[in-house]
Amino acid sequence: MSFKNDELQTQIKLGKDLARAKEYNKAEDIFLRILKKHDLADVYNSLGLLYADQGKFNFAEVSFKKALSINPNYMEAALNLSVVYNNLGLGKKSKEIYQKLRAYGAKSRGAMDPMLLAKLANLHAEIGDLYHSVGEYKLAIGAFEQAVDLCPQFIDIQTKLATAYRETGKTSKALNIFTKTKKAAGKFAPYWIALGVTHYAKNKRKEAKKAWAKALEIEPKNSVAKAYANLI
């Protein structure tokens, strides 16, 4: 089956919409029919995401690698492959890809789309969240550091990184991150809550109370901040 250009774009959009709706079999069928006639990196990337979402990481790996063979500069496919390697327990391969992305960014970050940088950072943060949720704090730190390296202005990720450091017993390192980002924290209540917990862990009760009070000033109904403040 061959597609004219307009029909091709329509089919690609339909496949992506079906994948987002988790209609995996229908989306896969559309992508595979397209790929029989057209070697498109974007479609291979979409197929890889579809497989990864189902936990079919080996199939996802093949798809992302195919996308990169067509377009070696396809950064989203490279990052997606890095995520897959993490899920397969191939940390070394994942790190190699990340280092390539980092080197590319160092050379041409000024020309990179800020939206792409944000997406890359958030994907790394999602990996960090996953590791953090299962208690793999060191791996979480690595993922959060990669995210911060791409978008240091993201206070939510900086907060997650500092929290992960605290949970590995490195409270001084956590406080250093909080200190560096304090001016930018503004009205982001989770930052102040996490800062208070870190002060409390260092037995700095007065500083902890101030941080939690700041969080309550921002969000008066924040139940977590209220509960912590009542500790003192």
C-alpha contacts under 8 A as a table, 3 or more apart, distances in Angstrom:
res1	aa1	res2	aa2	distance
1	M	33	R	7.01
1	M	34	I	7.90
1	M	36	K	7.93
1	M	37	K	7.27
2	S	34	I	7.63
2	S	37	K	6.17
3	F	6	D	7.97
3	F	7	E	5.73
3	F	8	L	5.11
3	F	34	I	7.70
4	K	7	E	5.28
4	K	8	L	5.76
5	N	8	L	4.94
5	N	9	Q	6.29
6	D	9	Q	5.27
6	D	10	T	6.27
7	E	10	T	4.96
7	E	11	Q	6.09
8	L	11	Q	5.12
8	L	12	I	6.18
8	L	34	I	7.64
9	Q	12	I	5.11
9	Q	13	K	6.17
10	T	13	K	5.18
10	T	14	L	6.11
11	Q	14	L	4.96
11	Q	15	G	6.08
11	Q	30	I	6.99
11	Q	34	I	7.97
12	I	15	G	5.11
12	I	16	K	6.29
12	I	30	I	7.68
12	I	31	F	7.15
12	I	34	I	7.95
12	I	43	V	7.18
13	K	16	K	5.15
13	K	17	D	6.11
14	L	17	D	5.05
14	L	18	L	6.11
14	L	27	A	7.64
15	G	18	L	5.16
15	G	19	A	6.15
15	G	26	K	7.52
15	G	27	A	4.52
15	G	28	E	7.37
15	G	30	I	5.82
15	G	31	F	6.38
16	K	19	A	5.00
16	K	20	R	6.21
16	K	27	A	6.87
16	K	46	S	6.98
17	D	20	R	5.16
17	D	21	A	6.25
18	L	21	A	4.95
18	L	22	K	6.20
18	L	23	E	5.06
18	L	24	Y	6.88
18	L	26	K	6.86
18	L	27	A	5.30
19	A	22	K	4.86
19	A	23	E	5.50
19	A	24	Y	5.48
19	A	27	A	5.44
19	A	28	E	7.96
19	A	50	L	6.20
20	R	23	E	7.50
23	E	26	K	5.71
23	E	27	A	6.19
24	Y	27	A	5.15
24	Y	28	E	5.93
24	Y	50	L	6.76
25	N	28	E	5.13
25	N	29	D	6.14
26	K	29	D	5.19
26	K	30	I	6.43
27	A	30	I	5.22
27	A	31	F	6.24
28	E	31	F	5.14
28	E	32	L	6.04
28	E	47	L	6.69
28	E	50	L	7.52
29	D	32	L	5.29
29	D	33	R	6.17
30	I	33	R	5.22
30	I	34	I	6.26
31	F	34	I	5.14
31	F	35	L	6.17
31	F	43	V	6.40
31	F	44	Y	7.83
31	F	47	L	6.57
32	L	35	L	5.00
32	L	36	K	6.28
33	R	36	K	5.34
33	R	37	K	7.34
34	I	37	K	5.79
34	I	38	H	5.93
35	L	38	H	4.82
35	L	39	D	5.65
35	L	40	L	6.96
35	L	43	V	7.43
35	L	44	Y	7.85
36	K	39	D	7.70
39	D	70	I	7.58
40	L	43	V	5.40
40	L	44	Y	6.43
40	L	67	A	7.27
40	L	70	I	7.41
41	A	44	Y	5.13
41	A	45	N	6.12
41	A	66	K	7.25
41	A	67	A	4.14
41	A	68	L	7.00
41	A	70	I	5.85
41	A	71	N	6.42
41	A	74	Y	7.98
42	D	45	N	5.03
42	D	46	S	6.19
42	D	67	A	6.88
43	V	46	S	4.95
43	V	47	L	6.06
43	V	67	A	7.90
44	Y	47	L	4.97
44	Y	48	G	6.09
44	Y	63	S	5.23
44	Y	64	F	6.34
44	Y	66	K	6.65
44	Y	67	A	5.27
45	N	48	G	4.99
45	N	49	L	6.27
45	N	63	S	6.34
45	N	64	F	5.41
45	N	67	A	5.86
45	N	77	A	5.79
46	S	49	L	5.08
46	S	50	L	6.22
47	L	50	L	4.99
47	L	51	Y	6.32
47	L	60	A	7.26
47	L	63	S	6.47
48	G	51	Y	5.14
48	G	52	A	6.07
48	G	59	F	7.02
48	G	60	A	4.09
48	G	61	E	6.89
48	G	62	V	7.64
48	G	63	S	4.90
48	G	64	F	5.64
49	L	52	A	4.99
49	L	53	D	6.01
49	L	60	A	6.65
49	L	80	N	7.62
50	L	53	D	5.27
50	L	54	Q	6.67
50	L	60	A	7.66
51	Y	54	Q	5.23
51	Y	55	G	6.39
51	Y	56	K	4.97
51	Y	57	F	6.51
51	Y	59	F	6.26
51	Y	60	A	5.12
52	A	55	G	4.92
52	A	56	K	5.36
52	A	57	F	5.23
52	A	59	F	7.86
52	A	60	A	5.45
52	A	84	V	7.19
53	D	56	K	7.47
56	K	59	F	5.63
56	K	60	A	6.25
57	F	60	A	4.78
57	F	61	E	5.99
57	F	84	V	5.99
57	F	87	N	7.43
57	F	88	L	7.00
58	N	61	E	5.08
58	N	62	V	6.54
59	F	62	V	5.28
59	F	63	S	6.39
60	A	63	S	5.11
60	A	64	F	6.17
60	A	81	L	7.78
60	A	84	V	7.22
61	E	64	F	5.32
61	E	65	K	6.09
61	E	81	L	6.07
61	E	84	V	6.50
61	E	85	Y	7.77
62	V	65	K	5.22
62	V	66	K	6.14
63	S	66	K	5.09
63	S	67	A	6.29
64	F	67	A	4.99
64	F	68	L	6.29
64	F	77	A	5.56
64	F	78	A	7.16
64	F	80	N	7.10
64	F	81	L	5.79
65	K	68	L	5.04
65	K	69	S	6.13
65	K	77	A	7.85
65	K	81	L	7.28
66	K	69	S	5.00
66	K	70	I	6.46
67	A	70	I	5.31
67	A	71	N	6.19
67	A	72	P	7.85
67	A	74	Y	7.55
67	A	77	A	6.67
68	L	71	N	4.80
68	L	72	P	4.57
68	L	73	N	7.12
68	L	74	Y	6.16
68	L	77	A	6.61
68	L	78	A	6.96
69	S	72	P	5.80
71	N	74	Y	5.50
74	Y	77	A	5.54
74	Y	78	A	6.37
75	M	78	A	4.94
75	M	79	L	6.14
75	M	101	L	7.20
76	E	79	L	5.11
76	E	80	N	6.03
76	E	120	L	7.35
77	A	80	N	4.96
77	A	81	L	6.08
78	A	81	L	5.09
78	A	82	S	6.24
78	A	97	I	6.78
78	A	101	L	7.86
79	L	82	S	4.87
79	L	83	V	6.29
79	L	97	I	7.35
79	L	98	Y	7.18
79	L	101	L	7.90
79	L	120	L	7.09
80	N	83	V	5.05
80	N	84	V	6.30
81	L	84	V	4.98
81	L	85	Y	6.23
81	L	94	S	7.55
82	S	85	Y	5.15
82	S	86	N	6.36
82	S	93	K	7.30
82	S	94	S	4.39
82	S	95	K	7.37
82	S	97	I	6.05
82	S	98	Y	6.87
83	V	86	N	5.07
83	V	87	N	6.37
83	V	94	S	6.92
83	V	124	H	7.98
83	V	127	I	7.44
84	V	87	N	5.02
84	V	88	L	6.19
84	V	94	S	7.94
85	Y	88	L	4.96
85	Y	89	G	6.18
85	Y	90	L	4.88
85	Y	91	G	6.40
85	Y	93	K	6.46
85	Y	94	S	5.28
86	N	89	G	5.11
86	N	90	L	5.55
86	N	91	G	5.37
86	N	94	S	5.96
87	N	90	L	7.44
90	L	93	K	5.62
90	L	94	S	6.36
91	G	94	S	4.97
91	G	95	K	6.05
92	K	95	K	5.14
92	K	96	E	6.26
93	K	96	E	5.09
93	K	97	I	6.46
94	S	97	I	5.36
94	S	98	Y	6.30
95	K	98	Y	4.95
95	K	99	Q	6.10
96	E	99	Q	5.19
96	E	100	K	6.44
97	I	100	K	5.15
97	I	101	L	6.33
98	Y	101	L	5.01
98	Y	102	R	6.05
99	Q	102	R	4.94
99	Q	103	A	6.08
100	K	103	A	5.11
100	K	104	Y	6.17
101	L	104	Y	5.07
101	L	105	G	6.11
102	R	105	G	5.00
102	R	106	A	6.12
103	A	106	A	5.11
103	A	107	K	6.45
104	Y	107	K	5.33
104	Y	108	S	6.18
104	Y	109	R	7.45
105	G	108	S	5.21
105	G	109	R	4.46
105	G	112	M	7.61
106	A	109	R	5.74
108	S	111	A	5.47
108	S	112	M	6.54
109	R	112	M	4.94
112	M	116	L	7.24
112	M	117	L	7.20
113	D	116	L	5.21
113	D	117	L	6.47
114	P	117	L	5.00
114	P	118	A	6.15
115	M	118	A	5.07
115	M	119	K	6.18
116	L	119	K	4.99
116	L	120	L	6.14
117	L	120	L	5.16
117	L	121	A	6.15
117	L	150	L	6.33
117	L	151	C	6.94
118	A	121	A	5.08
118	A	122	N	6.09
118	A	150	L	7.60
118	A	151	C	6.57
119	K	122	N	5.12
119	K	123	L	6.15
120	L	123	L	5.19
120	L	124	H	6.43
120	L	147	A	7.29
120	L	150	L	7.53
121	A	124	H	5.24
121	A	125	A	6.21
121	A	146	Q	7.24
121	A	147	A	4.14
121	A	148	V	6.94
121	A	150	L	5.78
121	A	151	C	6.21
122	N	125	A	4.82
122	N	126	E	6.12
122	N	147	A	6.66
123	L	126	E	5.06
123	L	127	I	6.50
123	L	147	A	7.80
124	H	127	I	5.13
124	H	128	G	6.30
124	H	143	A	5.37
124	H	144	F	6.43
124	H	146	Q	6.55
124	H	147	A	5.27
125	A	128	G	4.84
125	A	129	D	6.13
125	A	143	A	6.23
125	A	144	F	5.39
125	A	147	A	5.84
125	A	157	I	6.71
126	E	129	D	4.97
126	E	130	L	6.28
127	I	130	L	5.09
127	I	131	Y	6.33
127	I	140	A	7.20
127	I	143	A	6.25
128	G	131	Y	5.19
128	G	132	H	5.96
128	G	139	L	7.09
128	G	140	A	4.11
128	G	141	I	6.80
128	G	142	G	7.53
128	G	143	A	4.88
128	G	144	F	5.56
129	D	132	H	4.99
129	D	133	S	6.03
129	D	140	A	6.73
130	L	133	S	5.22
130	L	134	V	6.77
130	L	140	A	7.61
131	Y	134	V	5.49
131	Y	135	G	6.38
131	Y	136	E	4.95
131	Y	137	Y	6.57
131	Y	139	L	6.22
131	Y	140	A	5.04
132	H	135	G	5.05
132	H	136	E	5.44
132	H	137	Y	5.38
132	H	139	L	7.87
132	H	140	A	5.38
132	H	164	A	7.46
133	S	136	E	7.53
136	E	139	L	5.60
136	E	140	A	6.19
137	Y	140	A	4.83
137	Y	141	I	6.07
137	Y	164	A	5.84
137	Y	165	Y	7.73
137	Y	167	E	7.15
137	Y	168	T	6.65
138	K	141	I	5.08
138	K	142	G	6.48
138	K	164	A	7.73
138	K	168	T	7.48
139	L	142	G	5.12
139	L	143	A	6.43
140	A	143	A	5.19
140	A	144	F	6.11
140	A	161	L	7.90
140	A	164	A	6.98
141	I	144	F	5.10
141	I	145	E	5.96
141	I	161	L	5.89
141	I	164	A	6.05
141	I	165	Y	6.95
142	G	145	E	5.18
142	G	146	Q	6.37
143	A	146	Q	5.19
143	A	147	A	6.38
144	F	147	A	4.98
144	F	148	V	6.12
144	F	157	I	6.58
144	F	158	Q	7.66
144	F	160	K	7.16
144	F	161	L	5.49
145	E	148	V	5.02
145	E	149	D	6.02
145	E	161	L	6.82
146	Q	149	D	5.09
146	Q	150	L	6.56
147	A	150	L	5.32
147	A	151	C	6.25
147	A	152	P	7.70
147	A	157	I	7.27
148	V	151	C	5.01
148	V	152	P	4.50
148	V	153	Q	7.70
148	V	154	F	7.18
148	V	157	I	6.64
148	V	158	Q	6.52
149	D	152	P	5.85
151	C	154	F	5.90
152	P	155	I	7.55
152	P	158	Q	7.24
153	Q	184	A	7.89
154	F	157	I	5.59
154	F	158	Q	6.40
155	I	158	Q	4.91
155	I	159	T	6.00
155	I	181	T	7.18
155	I	184	A	7.22
155	I	185	A	6.22
155	I	188	F	7.90
155	I	191	Y	7.58
156	D	159	T	5.10
156	D	160	K	6.35
156	D	188	F	7.95
156	D	190	P	7.75
156	D	191	Y	7.21
157	I	160	K	4.92
157	I	161	L	6.15
158	Q	161	L	5.07
158	Q	162	A	6.20
158	Q	177	I	7.21
158	Q	178	F	7.91
158	Q	181	T	7.65
159	T	162	A	5.15
159	T	163	T	6.08
159	T	178	F	7.29
159	T	190	P	7.66
159	T	191	Y	5.69
159	T	194	A	7.13
160	K	163	T	5.04
160	K	164	A	6.15
161	L	164	A	5.17
161	L	165	Y	6.33
161	L	174	A	7.72
162	A	165	Y	5.11
162	A	166	R	6.29
162	A	173	K	7.39
162	A	174	A	4.30
162	A	175	L	7.20
162	A	177	I	6.00
162	A	178	F	6.85
163	T	166	R	5.03
163	T	167	E	6.24
163	T	174	A	6.59
163	T	194	A	6.64
163	T	198	T	7.79
164	A	167	E	5.03
164	A	168	T	6.49
164	A	174	A	7.98
165	Y	168	T	5.25
165	Y	169	G	6.62
165	Y	170	K	5.16
165	Y	171	T	6.51
165	Y	173	K	6.69
165	Y	174	A	5.45
166	R	169	G	5.11
166	R	170	K	5.00
166	R	171	T	4.52
166	R	172	S	7.92
166	R	173	K	7.65
166	R	174	A	5.59
166	R	198	T	6.66
167	E	170	K	7.19
167	E	171	T	7.86
170	K	173	K	5.46
170	K	174	A	6.35
171	T	174	A	4.87
171	T	175	L	6.10
171	T	198	T	6.43
171	T	201	A	7.50
171	T	202	K	7.18
172	S	175	L	5.07
172	S	176	N	6.21
173	K	176	N	5.02
173	K	177	I	6.53
174	A	177	I	5.29
174	A	178	F	6.37
174	A	198	T	7.40
175	L	178	F	4.91
175	L	179	T	5.99
175	L	195	L	7.40
175	L	198	T	7.02
175	L	199	H	7.91
176	N	179	T	5.11
176	N	180	K	6.28
177	I	180	K	5.19
177	I	181	T	6.28
178	F	181	T	5.25
178	F	182	K	5.76
178	F	195	L	6.66
179	T	182	K	5.23
180	K	183	K	7.59
181	T	184	A	5.41
181	T	185	A	6.12
182	K	185	A	5.11
182	K	186	G	7.52
183	K	186	G	6.53
185	A	188	F	5.69
185	A	191	Y	6.58
187	K	215	A	7.88
187	K	218	I	5.93
188	F	191	Y	5.76
188	F	192	W	7.21
188	F	215	A	7.88
188	F	218	I	7.72
189	A	192	W	5.30
189	A	193	I	6.31
189	A	214	K	7.71
189	A	215	A	4.73
189	A	216	L	7.72
189	A	218	I	6.25
189	A	219	E	6.80
190	P	193	I	5.02
190	P	194	A	6.04
190	P	215	A	7.35
191	Y	194	A	5.25
191	Y	195	L	6.04
192	W	195	L	4.93
192	W	196	G	6.06
192	W	211	A	5.16
192	W	212	W	6.14
192	W	214	K	6.58
192	W	215	A	5.39
193	I	196	G	5.14
193	I	197	V	6.36
193	I	211	A	6.48
193	I	212	W	5.49
193	I	215	A	6.10
193	I	224	V	7.91
193	I	225	A	6.15
194	A	197	V	5.08
194	A	198	T	6.26
195	L	198	T	5.11
195	L	199	H	6.26
195	L	208	A	7.18
195	L	211	A	6.41
196	G	199	H	5.09
196	G	200	Y	6.08
196	G	207	E	6.88
196	G	208	A	3.94
196	G	209	K	6.68
196	G	210	K	7.51
196	G	211	A	4.92
196	G	212	W	5.74
197	V	200	Y	4.96
197	V	201	A	6.13
197	V	208	A	6.48
198	T	201	A	5.01
198	T	202	K	6.46
198	T	208	A	7.58
199	H	202	K	5.08
199	H	203	N	6.33
199	H	204	K	4.99
199	H	205	R	6.70
199	H	207	E	6.17
199	H	208	A	5.05
200	Y	203	N	4.81
200	Y	204	K	5.27
200	Y	205	R	5.39
200	Y	207	E	7.80
200	Y	208	A	5.44
201	A	204	K	7.39
204	K	207	E	5.55
204	K	208	A	6.20
205	R	208	A	4.95
205	R	209	K	6.10
205	R	232	I	7.29
206	K	209	K	5.19
206	K	210	K	6.41
207	E	210	K	5.13
207	E	211	A	6.29
208	A	211	A	5.17
208	A	212	W	6.26
209	K	212	W	5.22
209	K	213	A	6.02
209	K	229	A	6.09
209	K	232	I	7.00
210	K	213	A	5.02
210	K	214	K	6.20
211	A	214	K	5.08
211	A	215	A	6.40
212	W	215	A	4.93
212	W	216	L	6.25
212	W	225	A	5.60
212	W	226	K	7.73
212	W	228	Y	7.15
212	W	229	A	5.96
213	A	216	L	5.04
213	A	217	E	6.10
213	A	225	A	7.71
213	A	229	A	7.16
214	K	217	E	4.94
214	K	218	I	6.40
215	A	218	I	5.17
215	A	219	E	6.04
215	A	220	P	7.67
215	A	222	N	7.82
215	A	225	A	6.43
216	L	219	E	4.79
216	L	220	P	4.41
216	L	221	K	7.06
216	L	222	N	6.43
216	L	225	A	6.23
216	L	226	K	7.11
217	E	220	P	5.67
219	E	222	N	5.40
221	K	226	K	7.70
222	N	225	A	5.51
222	N	226	K	6.29
223	S	226	K	5.01
223	S	227	A	6.09
224	V	227	A	5.17
224	V	228	Y	6.24
225	A	228	Y	5.21
225	A	229	A	6.00
226	K	229	A	5.11
226	K	230	N	6.21
227	A	230	N	5.25
227	A	231	L	6.80
228	Y	231	L	5.28
228	Y	232	I	7.59
229	A	232	I	5.81
